[in-house]
Amino acid sequence: MTDSPEHLTILPEMQLEGFANGDLLSLVLAHMRLTGDRVYSATLAPGEHLALDHNSAHVCLLQSGQLRIQRDDQAAAQVQPGDVFLLPHTLEHLQLTAGDGPTTLAICRFWFDAGSFRAMLFALPWLIHIQQADAAPWSEGLLHFMLLEAHDVQPGGALMVSRPIDLTVIRVLRTWVQQGAASGWLGGLSDARIARVLRAIHEQPRQQWRIEALAKLAGMSRSSFCERFSALVGRAPLRYQNEWRLTLARTMLATQNSRIGDVGFAVGYESEAAFSRAYKAFFGRSPREDHSARLGAR
């Protein structure tokens, strides 16, 4: 029997604060922190370009009309009523143009927080397009609620907008993965053999994995495994493992009152010095700086 991506359980040796056991996708999405600050409607005249904040990410629902999304000289995406699309990166070289008739959209603006799982963001393409047939069960209700809240001036309104944007973005990503269209490590979840390896890496961050052991777990030869893993995930297996460890460590430093050496040991480093070097090489700052920032914020 092969593993289904829907049943990739995690049983981490050192629980992260606020995490419950669940599927692998949920665990990694928990590291993809984002902040949403605005929900609004826009109506475009035929042929009019949609102006969006170039430094933010957006998730949108096309309510009526048609929209064409063009990036450089790539084939344009045609968006139909009821479709949802996610623009996770900056909008440079991107043009959104209304069709022949009036076009109306519901737009959510957000940005990914600096501490988000970087490998997750690297895996996202410039456009994720979910068609109406897959989006309808959840999109209209969520966005209708957000548009109501966007015009509510009562206290707590900002939070009532931000949280549903979180849910909408995560729902788009879940649908994208379920469709088998995902790339990067998300695409690895669609291959049962690679998914087993991803689960093992996530479950056992202290384990000093060797390529041979991971290939055996996948039921593949060493060369075939490395090629398949790198093609789907976008990183070599051991590099991915190291990035995951460091991402876990950063979350622990931000949420737990643990010593730096203990955090490094929990994610597989034998010394605080080795952990600090790897951490600074990946994040551009030392674990002590992040740890001190947390203590200073208390």
C-alpha positions in Angstrom: 0.0 0.0 0.0 1.3 3.4 -0.9 1.1 6.5 1.3 -1.4 9.2 0.3 -0.2 12.8 0.7 -3.4 13.3 2.7 -2.1 11.0 5.4 1.4 12.3 6.0 1.4 12.4 9.8 4.0 14.1 11.8 5.2 13.1 15.3 8.1 15.5 16.0 10.3 14.6 18.9 10.2 18.2 20.1 6.8 19.8 19.6 6.7 23.4 18.4 4.6 25.7 20.4 1.0 25.8 19.1 1.4 22.8 16.7 -0.8 19.8 16.9 -0.2 16.5 15.1 -1.5 16.7 11.5 -0.6 16.3 7.9 2.7 17.5 6.5 1.2 20.2 4.4 -0.4 21.7 7.4 2.8 21.7 9.4 4.8 23.5 6.7 2.0 25.9 5.9 2.1 26.9 9.6 5.6 28.3 8.9 4.3 30.4 6.0 3.2 33.3 8.1 1.5 36.1 6.2 -0.3 39.4 7.1 -3.4 40.6 5.2 -4.4 44.2 5.5 -7.0 45.0 2.9 -10.0 43.5 1.1 -11.8 45.5 -1.6 -13.7 45.3 -4.9 -12.6 46.7 -8.2 -14.6 47.3 -11.4 -12.7 47.7 -14.7 -13.9 49.1 -18.0 -13.3 46.9 -21.1 -9.6 46.7 -21.8 -8.6 48.6 -18.6 -5.5 47.4 -16.7 -5.9 46.5 -13.1 -3.5 48.5 -10.8 -2.2 46.6 -7.8 0.4 47.3 -5.2 3.6 45.9 -6.8 5.3 45.2 -3.5 2.4 43.0 -2.1 1.0 39.6 -2.8 -2.7 39.2 -3.8 -5.4 36.6 -3.9 -8.4 37.6 -6.1 -11.9 36.2 -7.1 -13.2 37.2 -10.5 -16.9 38.0 -9.9 -17.9 39.0 -13.4 -16.4 39.6 -16.9 -13.1 38.2 -18.0 -9.4 39.0 -17.1 -6.2 38.3 -19.0 -3.0 37.9 -17.0 0.2 38.3 -19.0 3.8 38.0 -17.8 6.5 39.1 -20.2 6.3 37.0 -23.4 4.7 34.0 -21.7 1.3 32.7 -22.8 -1.5 34.7 -21.1 -3.8 33.1 -18.5 -7.5 33.6 -19.2 -9.5 34.0 -16.0 -13.3 33.4 -16.0 -16.1 34.3 -13.6 -15.8 32.3 -10.3 -12.1 31.6 -10.8 -9.7 32.4 -8.0 -6.0 33.3 -8.6 -3.1 33.9 -6.3 -0.2 36.3 -7.1 2.4 35.4 -4.5 5.3 37.5 -5.7 5.9 41.1 -6.7 4.0 42.2 -9.7 6.9 43.3 -11.8 6.5 42.3 -15.5 2.9 41.4 -14.8 -0.1 42.9 -16.6 -3.8 42.2 -15.7 -6.3 43.4 -18.4 -10.1 43.3 -18.5 -11.8 41.6 -21.4 -14.4 43.0 -23.8 -17.0 43.8 -21.1 -17.1 45.3 -17.6 -15.1 43.2 -15.1 -15.4 43.0 -11.3 -13.0 41.4 -8.8 -12.8 40.9 -5.1 -9.1 41.6 -4.1 -7.2 40.6 -1.0 -3.9 42.3 -0.4 -1.3 40.6 1.9 2.4 40.0 2.3 4.5 37.1 3.5 6.3 37.8 6.8 10.1 37.8 6.8 10.2 34.7 9.0 8.2 32.6 6.5 9.6 29.3 5.3 11.8 30.4 2.4 11.8 27.1 0.6 8.0 27.3 0.6 8.0 30.7 -1.1 10.7 29.7 -3.7 8.4 26.9 -4.7 5.5 29.1 -5.6 5.1 30.2 -9.3 4.2 33.7 -10.4 0.5 32.7 -10.8 -1.7 30.0 -9.2 -5.0 29.8 -11.0 -7.9 27.8 -9.5 -10.9 27.4 -11.8 -14.5 28.0 -10.7 -15.4 24.3 -10.5 -12.7 23.7 -7.8 -13.0 27.1 -6.1 -16.8 27.5 -5.8 -17.4 25.3 -2.7 -15.3 27.7 -0.5 -14.4 30.9 -2.4 -17.7 32.8 -2.6 -18.5 32.5 1.1 -15.1 33.4 2.3 -14.7 36.5 0.1 -18.3 37.7 0.7 -17.6 37.6 4.4 -14.3 39.5 4.0 -16.0 42.2 1.9 -18.6 42.7 4.6 -15.9 43.0 7.2 -13.8 45.4 5.1 -16.5 48.0 5.5 -17.1 47.4 9.2 -15.4 50.1 11.3 -16.0 48.4 14.6 -13.0 47.5 16.9 -11.2 44.3 15.8 -12.0 44.8 12.1 -8.4 44.5 11.0 -8.1 41.1 12.6 -11.4 40.0 11.1 -9.9 40.8 7.6 -6.5 39.4 8.2 -7.5 35.9 9.5 -9.8 35.1 6.5 -7.1 36.1 4.1 -4.9 33.5 5.8 -7.6 30.9 5.3 -8.1 31.9 1.6 -4.5 31.7 0.7 -4.0 28.3 2.5 -7.2 27.0 0.8 -5.8 28.0 -2.6 -2.5 26.2 -1.9 -4.3 23.1 -0.7 -6.5 23.0 -3.8 -3.4 23.5 -6.0 -1.6 20.6 -4.3 -4.6 18.3 -4.6 -4.8 19.0 -8.3 -1.3 17.7 -8.7 -0.1 21.0 -10.3 2.2 22.0 -7.5 5.9 22.5 -7.9 8.9 22.6 -5.5 8.6 20.6 -2.2 4.8 20.9 -2.6 5.1 18.9 -5.7 6.9 16.3 -3.8 3.8 15.6 -1.8 2.1 14.3 -5.0 4.7 11.5 -5.3 4.1 8.8 -2.6 7.8 7.8 -2.6 9.2 11.3 -2.2 6.3 12.1 0.3 7.6 9.3 2.5 11.0 10.9 2.6 9.6 14.4 3.3 7.6 13.0 6.1 10.7 11.3 7.7 12.7 14.5 7.4 10.0 16.5 9.0 9.3 13.9 11.8 12.9 13.4 12.8 14.8 16.7 12.5 17.6 15.3 14.8 18.2 12.3 12.6 21.5 12.4 10.6 20.1 11.1 7.4 22.3 9.7 4.7 21.3 9.6 1.1 21.4 5.7 1.1 18.9 5.6 4.0 16.5 8.1 2.3 16.7 6.3 -1.0 15.9 3.0 0.7 12.9 4.7 2.4 11.7 5.8 -0.9 12.2 2.3 -2.4 14.5 3.7 -5.1 18.1 3.6 -6.2 20.4 6.3 -4.9 20.8 8.0 -8.3 17.1 7.8 -9.2 16.0 9.1 -5.8 18.4 12.1 -5.9 17.2 13.0 -9.4 13.5 12.6 -8.6 13.7 14.4 -5.3 15.7 17.4 -6.7 13.3 17.6 -9.7 10.2 17.7 -7.6 11.4 19.6 -4.6 13.9 21.9 -6.3 16.7 21.1 -3.8 19.0 18.2 -3.1 17.7 16.0 -0.2 20.3 16.9 2.3 20.1 20.6 1.5 16.3 20.5 2.0 16.8 18.7 5.3 19.2 21.4 6.5 16.9 24.2 5.5 14.0 22.5 7.3 16.0 22.1 10.4 17.0 25.8 10.4 13.5 26.9 9.8 12.3 24.9 12.7 15.1 26.3 14.8 14.1 29.9 13.9 10.5 29.2 15.0 11.7 27.7 18.3 13.9 30.7 19.0 10.9 33.0 18.2 8.3 31.1 20.3 10.1 29.2 23.1 12.3 30.2 26.0 15.1 27.7 25.1 18.8 28.1 25.1 20.5 28.4 21.7 22.6 25.3 22.2 19.5 23.3 23.1 17.6 24.5 20.0 20.6 23.5 17.8 20.8 20.1 19.4 17.0 19.6 19.0 17.3 20.0 15.2 20.4 17.9 14.8 23.5 20.0 15.3 26.2 18.6 17.6 27.6 21.9 18.8 26.3 25.5 19.3 29.1 26.8 17.1 28.1 24.6 14.1 24.5 25.5 14.5 25.3 29.3 14.7 27.4 29.1 11.6 24.7 27.3 9.6 22.0 29.6 10.9 23.8 32.8 10.0 24.7 31.5 6.5 21.1 30.7 5.8 19.3 33.7 7.5 22.0 36.3 7.3 21.9 36.9 11.1 23.0 34.8 14.1 20.6 32.8 16.3 21.7 35.0 19.2 20.4 38.1 17.4 17.0 36.4 16.9 16.9 35.1 20.4 17.8 38.5 21.9 15.1 40.1 19.7 12.5 37.8 21.2 13.7 38.5 24.8 13.7 42.2 24.1 10.1 42.1 22.9 8.8 40.5 26.1 
